[in-house]
Amino acid sequence: MPGTTSSIYGPLGMLWHKAWLETRGRFLGGLALSLIVGFGVIYDFRATERLMPLVRNLDPSALDTSGPLGAAIKESLAAQQTFRGFVWWQWYRQNLTYLVVIFGALLGAGGLLAKSGGATLFTLSLPVSRARLIGTRAAIGLAELLVLAIVPSLLIALLAPSIGQTYSIGDVLAHGVCMFVVGSVFFSLAALLSNEYADVWRPVLIACVTAAVLGMLEYIPAIGRYGLFHVMNGESYYRNAGLPWIGLIVSAGITAALLRTAAVNLAHRDF
C-alpha cells in the first residue's frame, strides 16, 4: 500500500525506492545480457587467435584494402592481433557501445507521464519538489548505467587468465568512464523526451535513432575523430594518447543541459 511504503521510507526514501522499482527490470536485464555478451567475447578471441596465422600469411594482393571499406578491414585485422586490441575492437567499439546506448535510453525513459493517472497524482502529492523527483530518478538511472558500463568489462578482466591472457583493471576503468559519460547523453535525451511522450518506447526509439545518425556521421573522415562514439569507445586511450578529456567534458555538459531542461519542463508542466 502506498501509505505503508511511505511510512517506512519517508518521502525522499520512497522516491529512491520507486525509482529503483521502476527501472530494476531494465537494469537487471541489461546487466545479464551484457555479462553474457562479455563472456562470449572472451572465448571468441580463442577462435580469432587460431585464424590470425592464416591472415598473417595471406598474400596482400589477395585482399583489396583500397577505399573506406578496405581501410576498415585493414584496421580491424591490425587491432585484433592482440587480446587488448581484440577487446577494444569487439567489445568497446561495438558490443558494449550498442548495449550502453540502448539500455541507457531504456533507463532514462519513463517517469511521471508513463505512469497511470493515480500513480502520477500520488507521486506529485509527496512533499518534495518536482526537481527532486526528476533528480532522484536520474541519480538511480545513472548509477545503474555506471554499473552497466563497468561491471561486464570486469568479467573480461577476471576471465582473461582462463585463456592465457591478461586485461588491465585500469583499462576497464578508463574505458568504463568513457562509456558511462557518453552513454549518459542518451540517458538524459530519453529522460527529456519522456516529458513529451506518455509511453516508454517513443523516447527510446528517438534516442536510438539519434545515436544511429551520429554513428553514421562518424564515417565522414572530417567528423569521425570528433564524434561522440570516438569518445565513447576510448580510442585515444587505447592508442596510448590519453583519455579524451575535451570530449568527456562536452558530453558531461550535454547531459547536464538535457537533464536541467527536463527538470525545468517538468516544473512548469500542468498535470
FIBA-720385 format. One line per 4 residues: number of its first residue (from 1); for each residue x, y, z of C-alpha. Coordinates in steps of 0.1 Angstrom, whole numbers. Example, Ala and Ser with C-alpha at 12.3 -4.5 7.8 and 13.67 -1.06 7.14 Angstrom:
2
1> 123:-45:78 | 137:-11:71
***
This chain:
271
1> 0:0:0 | 13:35:-8 | 8:48:28 | 26:18:43
5> 56:22:20 | 57:60:27 | 57:54:64 | 87:30:62
9> 109:51:38 | 97:87:43 | 90:109:12 | 126:110:0
13> 133:74:7 | 102:64:-11 | 113:83:-42 | 145:63:-43
17> 125:31:-38 | 100:39:-65 | 128:49:-90 | 145:15:-83
21> 113:-5:-87 | 106:13:-120 | 140:7:-135 | 152:-25:-119
25> 138:-48:-146 | 155:-29:-174 | 187:-26:-154 | 189:-63:-144
29> 180:-74:-179 | 208:-51:-194 | 233:-64:-169 | 225:-100:-176
33> 227:-95:-213 | 260:-75:-211 | 276:-102:-189 | 266:-129:-214
37> 280:-109:-243 | 311:-101:-224 | 316:-138:-216 | 313:-146:-253
41> 339:-120:-262 | 365:-138:-241 | 361:-171:-259 | 356:-155:-293
45> 392:-145:-290 | 403:-181:-290 | 387:-187:-324 | 402:-155:-337
49> 436:-164:-324 | 435:-196:-344 | 427:-177:-376 | 452:-150:-372
53> 482:-170:-385 | 462:-176:-417 | 456:-139:-421 | 492:-130:-415
57> 503:-155:-442 | 477:-142:-467 | 491:-127:-499 | 485:-89:-496
61> 474:-87:-532 | 446:-111:-525 | 429:-86:-502 | 417:-52:-516
65> 423:-27:-489 | 417:4:-510 | 388:27:-502 | 370:32:-469
69> 358:-4:-466 | 392:-18:-473 | 408:6:-448 | 383:-5:-421
73> 391:-42:-428 | 428:-34:-425 | 423:-15:-393 | 402:-44:-379
77> 428:-70:-386 | 456:-49:-372 | 438:-42:-340 | 428:-78:-333
81> 463:-92:-334 | 465:-88:-296 | 440:-96:-268 | 438:-59:-258
85> 431:-49:-293 | 405:-76:-298 | 387:-65:-266 | 387:-29:-277
89> 375:-36:-313 | 349:-62:-305 | 337:-51:-270 | 342:-14:-266
93> 340:-3:-302 | 310:-24:-309 | 291:-46:-285 | 293:-26:-253
97> 287:6:-271 | 254:-7:-286 | 243:-21:-252 | 251:11:-233
101> 232:33:-258 | 201:10:-258 | 199:4:-221 | 209:40:-213
105> 179:51:-233 | 157:25:-216 | 168:36:-181 | 162:72:-190
109> 128:67:-204 | 96:67:-184 | 88:90:-155 | 56:106:-145
113> 39:106:-179 | 44:69:-183 | 26:62:-150 | -12:56:-146
117> -32:87:-136 | -34:76:-99 | 3:69:-96 | 11:103:-111
121> -11:122:-87 | 2:102:-57 | 38:109:-67 | 31:146:-72
125> 13:147:-38 | 46:138:-20 | 62:168:-1 | 91:171:-24
129> 98:194:-54 | 95:183:-90 | 132:190:-94 | 138:164:-66
133> 115:140:-84 | 135:140:-116 | 168:144:-98 | 162:112:-77
137> 152:92:-107 | 181:105:-128 | 205:96:-99 | 192:60:-97
141> 193:56:-135 | 228:70:-139 | 241:48:-111 | 226:17:-129
145> 242:29:-161 | 276:32:-144 | 273:-4:-133 | 264:-15:-169
149> 294:5:-183 | 320:-11:-159 | 309:-44:-143 | 306:-66:-175
153> 341:-54:-185 | 354:-65:-151 | 342:-100:-160 | 365:-99:-191
157> 395:-89:-169 | 386:-117:-144 | 382:-144:-170 | 411:-134:-193
161> 436:-157:-174 | 414:-187:-182 | 425:-184:-219 | 461:-174:-210
165> 456:-137:-214 | 455:-107:-191 | 435:-75:-192 | 442:-45:-170
169> 417:-32:-144 | 430:2:-153 | 419:-3:-189 | 384:-14:-176
173> 380:17:-155 | 393:41:-182 | 370:27:-209 | 342:24:-184
177> 344:62:-177 | 342:69:-214 | 313:45:-219 | 294:60:-189
181> 299:97:-197 | 288:94:-233 | 261:69:-226 | 246:94:-201
185> 239:117:-231 | 214:92:-245 | 200:85:-210 | 193:122:-205
189> 179:126:-240 | 154:99:-233 | 146:115:-199 | 139:148:-216
193> 117:132:-243 | 98:114:-215 | 83:148:-206 | 67:149:-240
197> 55:113:-246 | 33:92:-223 | 50:59:-231 | 85:44:-228
201> 91:33:-263 | 90:66:-283 | 117:83:-262 | 139:51:-265
205> 133:49:-303 | 141:86:-308 | 173:83:-287 | 184:52:-305
209> 177:67:-340 | 197:98:-329 | 226:75:-319 | 224:57:-353
213> 226:90:-372 | 255:102:-351 | 272:69:-357 | 268:72:-395
217> 282:107:-394 | 314:94:-379 | 322:76:-411 | 329:111:-426
221> 367:115:-421 | 365:152:-411 | 338:144:-384 | 347:109:-372
225> 376:118:-349 | 355:144:-331 | 323:123:-327 | 306:111:-296
229> 313:75:-304 | 350:82:-309 | 350:94:-273 | 327:66:-261
233> 349:38:-272 | 380:54:-258 | 401:51:-290 | 425:78:-279
237> 432:59:-247 | 435:26:-265 | 461:42:-288 | 480:55:-258
241> 471:91:-264 | 453:95:-230 | 416:99:-222 | 396:122:-245
245> 391:149:-218 | 376:175:-241 | 350:150:-255 | 342:138:-220
249> 337:174:-207 | 315:183:-237 | 295:151:-232 | 290:158:-195
253> 279:193:-203 | 253:180:-228 | 240:156:-202 | 237:183:-176
257> 219:206:-200 | 194:180:-211 | 186:169:-175 | 183:206:-165
261> 159:212:-194 | 139:181:-184 | 136:194:-148 | 125:229:-159
265> 99:214:-183 | 85:191:-156 | 84:220:-131 | 62:241:-155
269> 40:212:-167 | 4:213:-156 | -9:178:-145
***
